[in-house]
């Protein structure tokens, strides 16, 4: 059958079938046959005119995949206990890998970082994190304390705040602090009440990796609000350090409380 005659052939077959249907089955089936036939003829005509093509299902090509692990991996077989002292801002001045002084094996470091990447994604994508924390009497005092310490640090280092942008700056610090609180509560949900060695809390190595990963992921997002509240910054102090400082400080402060009840990370 040549291509130019496809549509007339479909219409001809439809006519024949309609006559047969009318003679043997009645008008209702005849109408159905005519509708199907006319629809088929229209589709054949559009196909001949090149208005659409039938897609053939081919083999699935290997597409691009991100190199960053966005799904939380299982807890490494060895997530070492580390001592976490009250943070000082100098800890965040360099972007060296977390716990470089411990000389962890490359395989373990990779596992810890994979866990941290997945946990980071879950924390930064948690919906309405700040309002939930503000409504939780267990969590919010630690957020407020971390923000207050961060502002005190900024003033002590010569940062002049801008009243008009103070609200945005406070919210940026509060969000960082809330993420630190959530991470601390996550740690307590897994390990129970925090054990202290003097002024240092016992946490896991993966927590240090997660703190760095959250800081890296949130820095560009929060810096505009942070800078909007600053009138002058000294040359010898990086204002961006206030964000990881607020996060780590809130993490440290929340560890002193009881394991969470309402504001759970799971």
Short mmCIF file of the C-alpha atoms (twelve columns), coordinates in Angstrom:
data_MODEL
# 
_entry.id   MODEL 
# 
loop_
_atom_site.group_PDB 
_atom_site.id 
_atom_site.type_symbol 
_atom_site.label_atom_id 
_atom_site.label_alt_id 
_atom_site.label_comp_id 
_atom_site.label_asym_id 
_atom_site.label_seq_id 
_atom_site.Cartn_x 
_atom_site.Cartn_y 
_atom_site.Cartn_z 
_atom_site.pdbx_PDB_model_num 
ATOM 1   C CA . UNK A 1   0.000   0.000  0.000  1 
ATOM 2   C CA . UNK A 2   1.583   3.303  -1.069 1 
ATOM 3   C CA . UNK A 3   1.703   6.162  1.399  1 
ATOM 4   C CA . UNK A 4   -0.607  8.686  -0.467 1 
ATOM 5   C CA . UNK A 5   -3.529  6.252  -0.301 1 
ATOM 6   C CA . UNK A 6   -3.486  5.511  3.404  1 
ATOM 7   C CA . UNK A 7   -6.083  8.077  4.434  1 
ATOM 8   C CA . UNK A 8   -8.577  7.266  1.611  1 
ATOM 9   C CA . UNK A 9   -8.208  3.575  2.379  1 
ATOM 10  C CA . UNK A 10  -9.014  4.178  6.056  1 
ATOM 11  C CA . UNK A 11  -12.101 6.183  5.097  1 
ATOM 12  C CA . UNK A 12  -13.183 3.483  2.630  1 
ATOM 13  C CA . UNK A 13  -12.833 0.733  5.202  1 
ATOM 14  C CA . UNK A 14  -14.776 2.874  7.664  1 
ATOM 15  C CA . UNK A 15  -17.619 3.291  5.156  1 
ATOM 16  C CA . UNK A 16  -17.841 -0.442 4.470  1 
ATOM 17  C CA . UNK A 17  -17.810 -1.324 8.162  1 
ATOM 18  C CA . UNK A 18  -20.456 1.325  8.862  1 
ATOM 19  C CA . UNK A 19  -22.809 -0.163 6.261  1 
ATOM 20  C CA . UNK A 20  -22.311 -3.649 7.701  1 
ATOM 21  C CA . UNK A 21  -22.845 -2.391 11.250 1 
ATOM 22  C CA . UNK A 22  -26.018 -0.523 10.258 1 
ATOM 23  C CA . UNK A 23  -27.449 -3.588 8.515  1 
ATOM 24  C CA . UNK A 24  -26.661 -6.057 11.280 1 
ATOM 25  C CA . UNK A 25  -26.327 -4.210 14.612 1 
ATOM 26  C CA . UNK A 26  -28.188 -0.915 14.425 1 
ATOM 27  C CA . UNK A 27  -27.435 2.775  14.537 1 
ATOM 28  C CA . UNK A 28  -25.505 2.967  17.835 1 
ATOM 29  C CA . UNK A 29  -22.715 0.627  16.776 1 
ATOM 30  C CA . UNK A 30  -22.652 2.301  13.366 1 
ATOM 31  C CA . UNK A 31  -21.986 5.678  14.984 1 
ATOM 32  C CA . UNK A 32  -19.175 4.172  17.064 1 
ATOM 33  C CA . UNK A 33  -17.553 2.626  13.976 1 
ATOM 34  C CA . UNK A 34  -17.758 5.944  12.117 1 
ATOM 35  C CA . UNK A 35  -16.219 7.900  15.001 1 
ATOM 36  C CA . UNK A 36  -13.312 5.459  15.287 1 
ATOM 37  C CA . UNK A 37  -12.771 5.440  11.541 1 
ATOM 38  C CA . UNK A 38  -12.828 9.211  11.135 1 
ATOM 39  C CA . UNK A 39  -10.460 9.660  14.086 1 
ATOM 40  C CA . UNK A 40  -8.051  7.135  12.595 1 
ATOM 41  C CA . UNK A 41  -8.191  8.892  9.232  1 
ATOM 42  C CA . UNK A 42  -7.431  12.265 10.828 1 
ATOM 43  C CA . UNK A 43  -4.442  10.848 12.701 1 
ATOM 44  C CA . UNK A 44  -3.110  9.185  9.543  1 
ATOM 45  C CA . UNK A 45  -3.449  12.468 7.676  1 
ATOM 46  C CA . UNK A 46  -1.576  14.411 10.365 1 
ATOM 47  C CA . UNK A 47  1.146   11.797 10.371 1 
ATOM 48  C CA . UNK A 48  1.505   12.056 6.590  1 
ATOM 49  C CA . UNK A 49  1.726   15.836 6.861  1 
ATOM 50  C CA . UNK A 50  4.551   15.519 9.373  1 
ATOM 51  C CA . UNK A 51  2.605   17.163 12.192 1 
ATOM 52  C CA . UNK A 52  3.601   14.443 14.595 1 
ATOM 53  C CA . UNK A 53  5.804   11.388 14.646 1 
ATOM 54  C CA . UNK A 54  5.504   8.161  16.509 1 
ATOM 55  C CA . UNK A 55  8.335   7.945  19.018 1 
ATOM 56  C CA . UNK A 56  10.173  4.704  19.218 1 
ATOM 57  C CA . UNK A 57  11.307  3.600  22.623 1 
ATOM 58  C CA . UNK A 58  15.047  3.291  22.555 1 
ATOM 59  C CA . UNK A 59  17.596  2.128  25.045 1 
ATOM 60  C CA . UNK A 60  17.890  4.373  28.080 1 
ATOM 61  C CA . UNK A 61  21.038  6.427  27.866 1 
ATOM 62  C CA . UNK A 62  23.228  6.912  30.866 1 
ATOM 63  C CA . UNK A 63  22.450  10.451 31.989 1 
ATOM 64  C CA . UNK A 64  24.437  12.876 34.080 1 
ATOM 65  C CA . UNK A 65  24.344  12.310 37.798 1 
ATOM 66  C CA . UNK A 66  25.564  14.725 40.457 1 
ATOM 67  C CA . UNK A 67  28.785  13.833 42.168 1 
ATOM 68  C CA . UNK A 68  27.424  14.990 45.518 1 
ATOM 69  C CA . UNK A 69  25.650  12.339 47.556 1 
ATOM 70  C CA . UNK A 70  22.194  13.691 48.447 1 
ATOM 71  C CA . UNK A 71  20.821  10.580 50.110 1 
ATOM 72  C CA . UNK A 72  21.821  9.885  53.649 1 
ATOM 73  C CA . UNK A 73  24.073  6.854  53.732 1 
ATOM 74  C CA . UNK A 74  23.995  4.236  56.465 1 
ATOM 75  C CA . UNK A 75  25.945  5.081  59.587 1 
ATOM 76  C CA . UNK A 76  29.588  4.062  59.104 1 
ATOM 77  C CA . UNK A 77  30.700  1.007  60.993 1 
ATOM 78  C CA . UNK A 78  33.055  3.285  62.913 1 
ATOM 79  C CA . UNK A 79  31.835  6.778  63.796 1 
ATOM 80  C CA . UNK A 80  34.449  7.696  66.406 1 
ATOM 81  C CA . UNK A 81  33.542  9.568  69.566 1 
ATOM 82  C CA . UNK A 82  35.234  12.965 69.710 1 
ATOM 83  C CA . UNK A 83  35.358  15.761 72.287 1 
ATOM 84  C CA . UNK A 84  33.505  18.916 71.249 1 
ATOM 85  C CA . UNK A 85  34.502  21.996 73.228 1 
ATOM 86  C CA . UNK A 86  32.799  25.381 73.153 1 
ATOM 87  C CA . UNK A 87  33.515  26.772 69.670 1 
ATOM 88  C CA . UNK A 88  35.884  29.640 68.985 1 
ATOM 89  C CA . UNK A 89  35.579  31.502 65.720 1 
ATOM 90  C CA . UNK A 90  39.201  30.809 64.742 1 
ATOM 91  C CA . UNK A 91  38.223  27.180 64.112 1 
ATOM 92  C CA . UNK A 92  36.422  28.267 60.958 1 
ATOM 93  C CA . UNK A 93  39.001  30.602 59.430 1 
ATOM 94  C CA . UNK A 94  40.527  27.868 57.282 1 
ATOM 95  C CA . UNK A 95  38.634  25.476 55.038 1 
ATOM 96  C CA . UNK A 96  40.704  22.436 55.930 1 
ATOM 97  C CA . UNK A 97  38.915  19.066 56.126 1 
ATOM 98  C CA . UNK A 98  37.238  18.356 59.473 1 
ATOM 99  C CA . UNK A 99  39.287  16.531 62.097 1 
ATOM 100 C CA . UNK A 100 42.443  16.670 59.993 1 
ATOM 101 C CA . UNK A 101 44.486  16.344 63.183 1 
ATOM 102 C CA . UNK A 102 43.042  12.878 63.865 1 
ATOM 103 C CA . UNK A 103 44.566  11.403 60.694 1 
ATOM 104 C CA . UNK A 104 41.503  9.306  59.900 1 
ATOM 105 C CA . UNK A 105 41.848  6.665  57.205 1 
ATOM 106 C CA . UNK A 106 40.729  7.791  53.763 1 
ATOM 107 C CA . UNK A 107 37.987  5.164  53.570 1 
ATOM 108 C CA . UNK A 108 36.498  6.127  56.926 1 
ATOM 109 C CA . UNK A 109 36.737  9.833  56.110 1 
ATOM 110 C CA . UNK A 110 34.830  9.186  52.882 1 
ATOM 111 C CA . UNK A 111 32.102  7.282  54.754 1 
ATOM 112 C CA . UNK A 112 31.744  10.019 57.357 1 
ATOM 113 C CA . UNK A 113 31.545  12.689 54.684 1 
ATOM 114 C CA . UNK A 114 28.922  10.713 52.769 1 
ATOM 115 C CA . UNK A 115 26.785  10.466 55.882 1 
ATOM 116 C CA . UNK A 116 27.278  14.187 56.533 1 
ATOM 117 C CA . UNK A 117 26.198  15.143 53.003 1 
ATOM 118 C CA . UNK A 118 22.933  13.259 53.285 1 
ATOM 119 C CA . UNK A 119 22.223  14.591 56.755 1 
ATOM 120 C CA . UNK A 120 23.040  18.114 55.584 1 
ATOM 121 C CA . UNK A 121 20.468  17.861 52.809 1 
ATOM 122 C CA . UNK A 122 17.779  16.730 55.225 1 
ATOM 123 C CA . UNK A 123 18.542  19.533 57.664 1 
ATOM 124 C CA . UNK A 124 18.725  22.407 55.179 1 
ATOM 125 C CA . UNK A 125 15.576  21.217 53.393 1 
ATOM 126 C CA . UNK A 126 13.552  20.725 56.579 1 
ATOM 127 C CA . UNK A 127 10.346  22.772 56.080 1 
ATOM 128 C CA . UNK A 128 9.590   25.721 58.374 1 
ATOM 129 C CA . UNK A 129 12.588  24.926 60.527 1 
ATOM 130 C CA . UNK A 130 12.836  28.367 62.124 1 
ATOM 131 C CA . UNK A 131 9.122   28.703 63.061 1 
ATOM 132 C CA . UNK A 132 9.109   25.194 64.525 1 
ATOM 133 C CA . UNK A 133 12.151  25.948 66.638 1 
ATOM 134 C CA . UNK A 134 10.650  29.248 67.787 1 
ATOM 135 C CA . UNK A 135 7.562   27.386 68.994 1 
ATOM 136 C CA . UNK A 136 9.596   24.838 70.952 1 
ATOM 137 C CA . UNK A 137 10.452  25.897 74.493 1 
ATOM 138 C CA . UNK A 138 13.193  23.259 74.603 1 
ATOM 139 C CA . UNK A 139 15.063  24.479 71.536 1 
ATOM 140 C CA . UNK A 140 14.524  28.217 71.215 1 
ATOM 141 C CA . UNK A 141 16.544  29.409 74.245 1 
ATOM 142 C CA . UNK A 142 19.658  27.804 72.732 1 
ATOM 143 C CA . UNK A 143 18.990  29.510 69.393 1 
ATOM 144 C CA . UNK A 144 18.639  32.880 71.122 1 
ATOM 145 C CA . UNK A 145 21.799  32.321 73.140 1 
ATOM 146 C CA . UNK A 146 23.796  31.393 70.029 1 
ATOM 147 C CA . UNK A 147 22.558  34.478 68.159 1 
ATOM 148 C CA . UNK A 148 23.397  36.685 71.130 1 
ATOM 149 C CA . UNK A 149 26.914  35.229 71.362 1 
ATOM 150 C CA . UNK A 150 27.410  35.743 67.625 1 
ATOM 151 C CA . UNK A 151 26.354  39.398 67.814 1 
ATOM 152 C CA . UNK A 152 28.591  39.960 70.833 1 
ATOM 153 C CA . UNK A 153 31.479  38.424 68.906 1 
ATOM 154 C CA . UNK A 154 30.807  40.665 65.912 1 
ATOM 155 C CA . UNK A 155 30.823  43.806 68.036 1 
ATOM 156 C CA . UNK A 156 33.945  42.695 69.894 1 
ATOM 157 C CA . UNK A 157 35.749  42.252 66.561 1 
ATOM 158 C CA . UNK A 158 34.843  45.755 65.401 1 
ATOM 159 C CA . UNK A 159 31.791  45.042 63.248 1 
ATOM 160 C CA . UNK A 160 29.319  47.944 63.163 1 
ATOM 161 C CA . UNK A 161 25.711  46.844 62.755 1 
ATOM 162 C CA . UNK A 162 23.143  48.584 60.583 1 
ATOM 163 C CA . UNK A 163 19.775  49.031 62.348 1 
ATOM 164 C CA . UNK A 164 17.764  48.875 59.101 1 
ATOM 165 C CA . UNK A 165 19.185  45.463 58.229 1 
ATOM 166 C CA . UNK A 166 19.246  44.049 61.738 1 
ATOM 167 C CA . UNK A 167 16.171  41.883 61.208 1 
ATOM 168 C CA . UNK A 168 17.645  40.047 58.214 1 
ATOM 169 C CA . UNK A 169 20.976  39.596 59.969 1 
ATOM 170 C CA . UNK A 170 19.276  38.182 63.056 1 
ATOM 171 C CA . UNK A 171 17.224  35.778 60.944 1 
ATOM 172 C CA . UNK A 172 20.318  34.529 59.110 1 
ATOM 173 C CA . UNK A 173 22.089  33.854 62.394 1 
ATOM 174 C CA . UNK A 174 18.955  32.303 63.893 1 
ATOM 175 C CA . UNK A 175 18.550  29.912 60.966 1 
ATOM 176 C CA . UNK A 176 22.171  28.795 61.282 1 
ATOM 177 C CA . UNK A 177 21.696  28.349 65.016 1 
ATOM 178 C CA . UNK A 178 18.481  26.387 64.499 1 
ATOM 179 C CA . UNK A 179 20.269  24.000 62.170 1 
ATOM 180 C CA . UNK A 180 22.915  23.494 64.845 1 
ATOM 181 C CA . UNK A 181 20.215  22.771 67.419 1 
ATOM 182 C CA . UNK A 182 18.591  20.247 65.090 1 
ATOM 183 C CA . UNK A 183 21.908  18.476 64.580 1 
ATOM 184 C CA . UNK A 184 22.480  18.317 68.353 1 
ATOM 185 C CA . UNK A 185 19.013  16.897 68.916 1 
ATOM 186 C CA . UNK A 186 19.652  14.358 66.190 1 
ATOM 187 C CA . UNK A 187 22.801  13.310 68.035 1 
ATOM 188 C CA . UNK A 188 20.852  12.952 71.270 1 
ATOM 189 C CA . UNK A 189 18.133  10.932 69.575 1 
ATOM 190 C CA . UNK A 190 20.780  8.465  68.433 1 
ATOM 191 C CA . UNK A 191 23.091  8.402  71.465 1 
ATOM 192 C CA . UNK A 192 20.880  9.537  74.339 1 
ATOM 193 C CA . UNK A 193 21.776  12.169 76.907 1 
ATOM 194 C CA . UNK A 194 25.114  13.794 76.169 1 
ATOM 195 C CA . UNK A 195 28.101  12.679 78.212 1 
ATOM 196 C CA . UNK A 196 30.475  15.458 79.243 1 
ATOM 197 C CA . UNK A 197 34.179  15.435 79.981 1 
ATOM 198 C CA . UNK A 198 34.510  18.696 81.824 1 
ATOM 199 C CA . UNK A 199 33.445  21.425 79.398 1 
ATOM 200 C CA . UNK A 200 33.674  19.153 76.337 1 
ATOM 201 C CA . UNK A 201 30.744  17.116 75.034 1 
ATOM 202 C CA . UNK A 202 31.132  13.645 73.595 1 
ATOM 203 C CA . UNK A 203 29.776  13.644 70.052 1 
ATOM 204 C CA . UNK A 204 30.552  11.739 66.863 1 
ATOM 205 C CA . UNK A 205 33.073  12.477 64.147 1 
ATOM 206 C CA . UNK A 206 30.255  12.675 61.598 1 
ATOM 207 C CA . UNK A 207 28.875  15.697 63.482 1 
ATOM 208 C CA . UNK A 208 32.012  17.693 62.706 1 
ATOM 209 C CA . UNK A 209 31.684  16.798 59.015 1 
ATOM 210 C CA . UNK A 210 28.004  17.778 59.037 1 
ATOM 211 C CA . UNK A 211 28.710  21.159 60.643 1 
ATOM 212 C CA . UNK A 212 31.168  21.960 57.880 1 
ATOM 213 C CA . UNK A 213 28.849  20.720 55.133 1 
ATOM 214 C CA . UNK A 214 25.889  22.741 56.407 1 
ATOM 215 C CA . UNK A 215 28.082  25.837 56.659 1 
ATOM 216 C CA . UNK A 216 29.295  25.394 53.085 1 
ATOM 217 C CA . UNK A 217 25.785  24.785 51.759 1 
ATOM 218 C CA . UNK A 218 24.192  27.761 53.531 1 
ATOM 219 C CA . UNK A 219 26.921  30.395 53.249 1 
ATOM 220 C CA . UNK A 220 26.017  31.780 49.834 1 
ATOM 221 C CA . UNK A 221 22.303  31.687 50.660 1 
ATOM 222 C CA . UNK A 222 22.603  33.608 53.922 1 
ATOM 223 C CA . UNK A 223 25.429  36.052 53.216 1 
ATOM 224 C CA . UNK A 224 23.183  38.701 51.552 1 
ATOM 225 C CA . UNK A 225 21.007  38.911 54.681 1 
ATOM 226 C CA . UNK A 226 24.089  38.907 56.864 1 
ATOM 227 C CA . UNK A 227 25.769  41.765 55.008 1 
ATOM 228 C CA . UNK A 228 22.509  43.746 54.859 1 
ATOM 229 C CA . UNK A 229 22.765  44.248 58.611 1 
ATOM 230 C CA . UNK A 230 26.395  45.368 58.661 1 
ATOM 231 C CA . UNK A 231 27.425  49.002 58.293 1 
ATOM 232 C CA . UNK A 232 31.181  48.474 58.558 1 
ATOM 233 C CA . UNK A 233 33.409  45.435 58.824 1 
ATOM 234 C CA . UNK A 234 37.051  45.439 59.820 1 
ATOM 235 C CA . UNK A 235 39.714  44.194 57.470 1 
ATOM 236 C CA . UNK A 236 40.999  41.589 59.919 1 
ATOM 237 C CA . UNK A 237 37.704  39.767 60.493 1 
ATOM 238 C CA . UNK A 238 35.685  37.696 58.015 1 
ATOM 239 C CA . UNK A 239 32.011  38.348 58.644 1 
ATOM 240 C CA . UNK A 240 31.026  35.050 57.008 1 
ATOM 241 C CA . UNK A 241 32.505  33.256 60.025 1 
ATOM 242 C CA . UNK A 242 29.523  34.361 62.100 1 
ATOM 243 C CA . UNK A 243 27.360  31.749 60.349 1 
ATOM 244 C CA . UNK A 244 29.349  28.597 61.204 1 
ATOM 245 C CA . UNK A 245 30.074  30.079 64.616 1 
ATOM 246 C CA . UNK A 246 26.343  30.474 65.335 1 
ATOM 247 C CA . UNK A 247 25.667  26.953 64.079 1 
ATOM 248 C CA . UNK A 248 28.422  25.288 66.104 1 
ATOM 249 C CA . UNK A 249 27.634  27.339 69.211 1 
ATOM 250 C CA . UNK A 250 23.965  26.349 69.109 1 
ATOM 251 C CA . UNK A 251 24.993  22.728 68.578 1 
ATOM 252 C CA . UNK A 252 27.228  22.903 71.636 1 
ATOM 253 C CA . UNK A 253 24.642  24.651 73.824 1 
ATOM 254 C CA . UNK A 254 21.818  22.268 72.929 1 
ATOM 255 C CA . UNK A 255 23.907  19.245 73.919 1 
ATOM 256 C CA . UNK A 256 23.635  20.376 77.534 1 
ATOM 257 C CA . UNK A 257 19.873  19.802 77.552 1 
ATOM 258 C CA . UNK A 258 17.801  16.645 77.670 1 
ATOM 259 C CA . UNK A 259 17.109  14.601 74.529 1 
ATOM 260 C CA . UNK A 260 14.293  16.194 72.503 1 
ATOM 261 C CA . UNK A 261 10.641  15.267 72.585 1 
ATOM 262 C CA . UNK A 262 8.656   17.564 70.277 1 
ATOM 263 C CA . UNK A 263 11.321  18.889 67.917 1 
ATOM 264 C CA . UNK A 264 12.671  15.582 66.581 1 
ATOM 265 C CA . UNK A 265 14.988  15.112 63.632 1 
ATOM 266 C CA . UNK A 266 13.826  11.706 62.499 1 
# 
